[in-house]
């Protein structure tokens, strides 16, 4: 008799993650600040993978072990800031890993409900980044983040009143805005890496649109390009935007339109045949996209060169 594959443990409350990590009950059921040196790794190890249904912001320092995220293991180093959205899958920490220094802020979506940040938080792209795309903080940035988290921690452990939630959420928003600023700095300082990535994207798109397989596979998606480059779609788009001002989808469309222009002017294929060659299932979608990008229909564009 075959054994049924054991799925990840679902962690739907902050109280449950506290129990899993061997911590006391949280002060508030919907938000928590924990110091990582207080985690009981013996209690945590051996639990297998898990899915948490709330947000988490973590800074890890001095972690000498590895943690599995998806199908890969990643090393932790000094001053690494990571953001996790509800529904992401995590692996376990090995028993031999020593406790890390740092902290984690857990935020249940219900804590933000009826606040503007509740609708805005999903727009912070770094919540969709993978672990190896974490934010590497400078010493100054780390100090700024520590001050914000210290303010959240102080408010969290103070006597709760009618204003506590307002104050904590205000600090959380400052923390997320710093995340945006520091990621932008990281993209800028890694300009050469961004240029190298742009070259890889362009080469990959060239291969896709030059291959006859595109007629069966269809137009390459952002997800496909990201997977081929071992990046998350959000990180790929954000890094390209920092280099060129355009996201991955725009790069795909630009490459497609340039390829279409060449075929329209260098061949006698019909518009429908051009559309099919470029991976469109319906020619009218090709014509609509082409006009939106060039202000000409494919036929009109061809006529301008004849």
C-alpha positions as CSV (number, residue, x, y, z in Angstrom):
1,X,0.0,0.0,0.0
2,X,1.4,3.4,-1.1
3,X,2.0,6.0,1.6
4,X,0.1,9.2,1.0
5,X,2.5,12.2,0.5
6,X,2.4,14.4,3.5
7,X,1.6,18.0,2.7
8,X,2.8,21.1,4.4
9,X,1.5,22.1,7.8
10,X,-1.0,25.0,7.4
11,X,-0.4,27.8,10.0
12,X,-3.4,30.0,9.9
13,X,-2.9,32.0,13.2
14,X,0.0,33.8,14.9
15,X,-0.8,31.8,18.1
16,X,0.0,28.6,16.2
17,X,3.3,29.8,14.8
18,X,4.3,30.8,18.4
19,X,3.5,27.3,19.6
20,X,5.5,25.8,16.6
21,X,8.5,28.0,17.5
22,X,8.3,27.2,21.2
23,X,7.4,30.8,22.1
24,X,4.9,32.1,24.7
25,X,1.5,33.2,23.5
26,X,1.5,36.4,21.5
27,X,0.4,39.6,23.2
28,X,-2.0,40.3,20.3
29,X,-3.7,37.5,18.3
30,X,-3.2,39.3,15.0
31,X,0.3,40.8,15.2
32,X,3.6,39.8,16.9
33,X,7.2,40.8,17.1
34,X,9.6,38.0,18.1
35,X,13.4,37.9,18.7
36,X,14.9,35.0,16.7
37,X,17.3,34.0,19.5
38,X,14.3,33.0,21.6
39,X,13.1,30.4,19.1
40,X,13.3,26.8,20.2
41,X,14.9,25.1,17.2
42,X,14.5,21.7,18.7
43,X,10.8,22.2,18.8
44,X,10.8,23.7,15.3
45,X,12.9,21.0,13.6
46,X,11.3,17.9,12.2
47,X,8.0,19.6,11.6
48,X,8.4,19.5,7.8
49,X,7.4,22.3,5.4
50,X,4.7,24.7,6.3
51,X,2.5,27.4,4.8
52,X,1.7,30.5,6.9
53,X,-1.4,32.5,6.1
54,X,-0.1,35.9,7.2
55,X,2.6,38.4,6.4
56,X,6.1,38.2,7.8
57,X,9.0,40.6,7.8
58,X,12.3,39.1,9.0
59,X,15.8,40.3,9.5
60,X,18.4,37.6,10.1
61,X,21.9,38.1,11.3
62,X,24.5,35.5,12.1
63,X,22.5,32.6,10.8
64,X,25.2,30.0,9.8
65,X,22.7,27.3,8.7
66,X,20.5,27.0,5.7
67,X,16.8,27.2,5.1
68,X,14.7,25.6,2.4
69,X,12.4,27.8,0.4
70,X,10.5,26.0,-2.3
71,X,12.8,23.4,-3.7
72,X,16.1,25.1,-2.9
73,X,18.3,25.8,0.1
74,X,19.7,29.3,0.7
75,X,22.4,30.5,3.1
76,X,21.7,33.4,5.5
77,X,24.2,36.2,6.1
78,X,24.4,39.4,8.1
79,X,21.8,42.0,7.6
80,X,19.3,40.1,5.3
81,X,15.8,41.5,5.2
82,X,13.1,39.3,3.8
83,X,9.4,39.8,3.2
84,X,6.8,37.0,3.0
85,X,3.2,37.0,1.9
86,X,0.4,34.7,3.0
87,X,0.5,31.3,1.2
88,X,4.2,30.9,0.7
89,X,5.8,27.5,1.4
90,X,8.8,27.2,3.7
91,X,11.0,24.3,4.7
92,X,12.4,23.3,8.0
93,X,15.6,24.4,9.8
94,X,18.0,21.5,10.5
95,X,18.5,20.7,14.2
96,X,22.3,21.4,14.0
97,X,21.7,25.0,12.9
98,X,22.4,27.4,15.7
99,X,19.8,30.0,16.6
100,X,20.0,33.2,14.5
101,X,20.0,36.7,15.8
102,X,17.4,39.1,14.5
103,X,13.6,39.4,14.6
104,X,10.4,38.6,12.8
105,X,7.3,40.7,12.6
106,X,4.1,38.7,11.9
107,X,1.1,40.5,10.6
108,X,-2.3,38.8,10.0
109,X,-4.3,40.3,7.2
110,X,-7.2,40.8,9.5
111,X,-5.1,43.2,11.6
112,X,-4.9,45.6,8.6
113,X,-8.6,45.2,7.6
114,X,-10.4,48.5,7.3
115,X,-7.1,50.4,7.1
116,X,-5.7,51.8,3.8
117,X,-2.6,49.7,4.3
118,X,-4.8,46.6,4.1
119,X,-5.5,47.3,0.4
120,X,-2.0,48.7,-0.3
121,X,0.2,46.0,1.2
122,X,-0.4,43.6,-1.7
123,X,1.1,46.2,-4.0
124,X,4.5,46.0,-2.4
125,X,6.2,43.7,-5.0
126,X,8.9,42.4,-2.6
127,X,6.3,40.3,-0.9
128,X,6.5,38.1,-4.0
129,X,10.3,37.9,-4.1
130,X,12.0,34.6,-3.4
131,X,14.4,34.1,-0.5
132,X,17.5,34.4,-2.6
133,X,16.2,37.9,-3.7
134,X,16.2,39.2,-0.2
135,X,17.3,42.8,0.7
136,X,21.0,43.1,1.7
137,X,21.1,46.0,4.1
138,X,23.9,48.5,4.7
139,X,24.9,49.2,8.3
140,X,23.0,52.6,8.1
141,X,19.9,51.0,6.6
142,X,20.0,48.2,9.2
143,X,20.0,50.8,12.0
144,X,17.1,52.6,10.5
145,X,15.1,49.4,10.2
146,X,16.0,48.4,13.8
147,X,14.6,51.8,15.1
148,X,11.3,51.3,13.3
149,X,11.0,47.7,14.6
150,X,12.0,48.9,18.0
151,X,9.1,51.3,18.0
152,X,6.7,48.6,16.9
153,X,8.0,46.3,19.6
154,X,7.7,49.0,22.3
155,X,4.1,49.7,21.3
156,X,3.3,46.0,21.1
157,X,4.5,45.3,24.6
158,X,2.8,48.4,26.0
159,X,-0.7,48.3,27.5
160,X,-3.2,48.1,24.5
161,X,-5.6,51.0,24.1
162,X,-7.8,52.5,21.4
163,X,-4.8,53.9,19.6
164,X,-2.4,51.0,19.7
165,X,-3.5,49.5,16.4
166,X,-3.3,52.8,14.6
167,X,0.2,53.4,15.9
168,X,1.5,49.9,15.1
169,X,0.1,50.1,11.6
170,X,1.6,53.5,11.0
171,X,5.0,52.1,11.9
172,X,4.5,49.0,9.7
173,X,3.8,51.3,6.8
174,X,7.0,53.2,7.5
175,X,8.9,49.9,7.6
176,X,7.4,48.8,4.2
177,X,8.2,52.2,2.6
178,X,11.8,51.8,3.8
179,X,11.8,48.4,2.2
180,X,10.8,50.0,-1.1
181,X,13.5,52.6,-0.8
182,X,16.3,50.2,0.1
183,X,15.4,47.7,-2.7
184,X,15.5,50.6,-5.2
185,X,19.0,51.4,-3.9
186,X,20.0,47.7,-4.3
187,X,18.8,47.7,-7.9
188,X,20.8,50.9,-8.6
189,X,24.0,49.7,-6.9
190,X,23.7,46.4,-8.8
191,X,23.4,48.2,-12.2
192,X,25.9,45.9,-13.9
193,X,23.9,42.9,-12.7
194,X,20.8,44.6,-14.1
195,X,22.5,45.1,-17.4
196,X,23.6,41.5,-17.5
197,X,20.0,40.4,-16.7
198,X,18.7,42.6,-19.5
199,X,21.0,40.9,-21.9
200,X,19.9,37.5,-20.8
201,X,16.2,38.5,-21.2
202,X,16.8,39.9,-24.7
203,X,18.7,36.8,-25.7
204,X,16.0,34.5,-24.3
205,X,13.3,36.5,-26.1
206,X,15.3,36.3,-29.3
207,X,15.4,32.5,-29.0
208,X,11.7,32.3,-28.3
209,X,10.6,34.4,-31.2
210,X,13.1,32.8,-33.6
211,X,11.9,29.3,-32.8
212,X,9.2,27.6,-34.7
213,X,8.0,26.2,-31.3
214,X,6.4,29.5,-30.5
215,X,3.6,28.7,-32.8
216,X,2.6,25.8,-30.5
217,X,3.8,27.2,-27.2
218,X,2.4,30.7,-27.7
219,X,3.9,34.0,-26.7
220,X,6.4,33.6,-23.8
221,X,4.9,34.7,-20.5
222,X,6.5,36.7,-17.7
223,X,6.4,33.5,-15.6
224,X,8.2,31.5,-18.2
225,X,11.0,34.1,-18.6
226,X,11.4,34.4,-14.8
227,X,11.6,30.6,-14.4
228,X,14.2,30.3,-17.1
229,X,16.3,32.9,-15.2
230,X,15.7,31.4,-11.8
231,X,14.0,34.6,-10.5
232,X,10.6,35.5,-9.2
233,X,8.4,37.4,-11.7
234,X,8.1,40.4,-9.4
235,X,11.8,40.7,-8.8
236,X,12.6,40.3,-12.5
237,X,10.1,43.1,-13.5
238,X,11.4,45.4,-10.7
239,X,15.0,44.9,-11.6
240,X,14.3,45.5,-15.3
241,X,12.3,48.6,-14.5
242,X,15.2,50.0,-12.5
243,X,17.5,49.5,-15.5
244,X,15.2,50.4,-18.4
245,X,12.0,51.9,-16.9
246,X,10.0,49.0,-18.3
247,X,8.8,45.8,-16.7
248,X,9.1,42.2,-18.2
249,X,5.7,42.3,-20.0
250,X,6.7,45.5,-21.7
251,X,10.0,44.0,-22.8
252,X,8.1,40.9,-24.2
253,X,5.7,43.2,-26.1
254,X,8.5,45.4,-27.5
255,X,10.4,42.4,-28.8
256,X,7.2,41.0,-30.3
257,X,6.4,44.2,-32.1
258,X,9.9,44.6,-33.5
259,X,9.8,41.1,-34.8
260,X,6.3,41.7,-36.3
261,X,7.6,44.9,-38.0
262,X,10.4,42.9,-39.6
263,X,8.2,40.1,-40.9
264,X,5.6,42.6,-42.2
265,X,8.2,44.5,-44.2
266,X,10.4,41.6,-45.3
267,X,7.8,39.0,-46.3
268,X,4.5,38.6,-48.1
269,X,2.8,36.7,-45.3
270,X,-0.8,37.8,-44.5
271,X,-1.5,39.5,-41.2
272,X,-3.1,36.3,-39.9
273,X,0.0,34.3,-40.9
274,X,2.3,36.8,-39.1
275,X,0.1,36.6,-36.0
276,X,0.2,32.7,-36.0
277,X,4.0,32.8,-36.6
278,X,4.4,35.0,-33.5
279,X,2.3,32.7,-31.3
280,X,-1.1,34.4,-31.4
281,X,-4.1,32.1,-31.4
282,X,-6.4,34.9,-32.6
283,X,-5.1,37.4,-35.3
284,X,-7.4,40.1,-34.0
285,X,-5.4,40.2,-30.7
286,X,-2.2,40.7,-32.6
287,X,-3.7,43.5,-34.7
288,X,-5.0,45.2,-31.5
289,X,-1.7,45.0,-29.7
290,X,0.3,46.2,-32.8
291,X,-1.9,49.2,-33.2
292,X,-1.7,50.1,-29.5
293,X,2.1,50.1,-29.7
294,X,2.6,51.7,-33.1
295,X,-0.6,53.7,-33.8
296,X,-0.9,51.7,-37.1
297,X,-2.7,48.6,-38.1
298,X,-0.4,45.9,-39.4
299,X,-1.7,46.5,-42.9
300,X,-1.2,50.2,-42.7
301,X,2.3,49.8,-41.3
302,X,3.2,47.5,-44.3
303,X,1.8,49.9,-46.8
304,X,4.1,52.6,-45.5
305,X,7.0,50.6,-46.6
306,X,5.7,49.6,-50.0
